[in-house]
Amino acid sequence: VNEIGMISGLNHPNLVKLYGCCVEKNQLLLVYEYMENNSLALALYGNGSRKLDWEARHKICVGIARGLEFLHEGSIMRMVHRDIKTT
């Protein structure tokens, strides 16, 4: 839970904001900011009109890289994520 407190203090345009958590018995609930377009996985792998062109995919990759660079080098608390997902 201490790590969650540290992570919730991070602020960067390429990171999803973690607002807080709730721990009850053996259950952990994390509360993140609302993401308007659902998950990245849906846009990358889903069917229909949400498919992304290569320019959009490139912008997403650059944004992810900037967020990771911030975690590794730019924030006061340097951290390695180790669990990047599109969901």
Secondary structure as GFF3:
##gff-version 3
##sequence-region A 1 87
A	DSSP	alpha_helix	2	8	.	.	.	ID=ss1
A	DSSP	beta_strand	18	24	.	.	.	ID=ss2
A	DSSP	beta_strand	27	32	.	.	.	ID=ss3
A	DSSP	alpha_helix	40	45	.	.	.	ID=ss4
A	DSSP	alpha_helix	54	69	.	.	.	ID=ss5
A	DSSP	pi_helix	70	74	.	.	.	ID=ss6
###
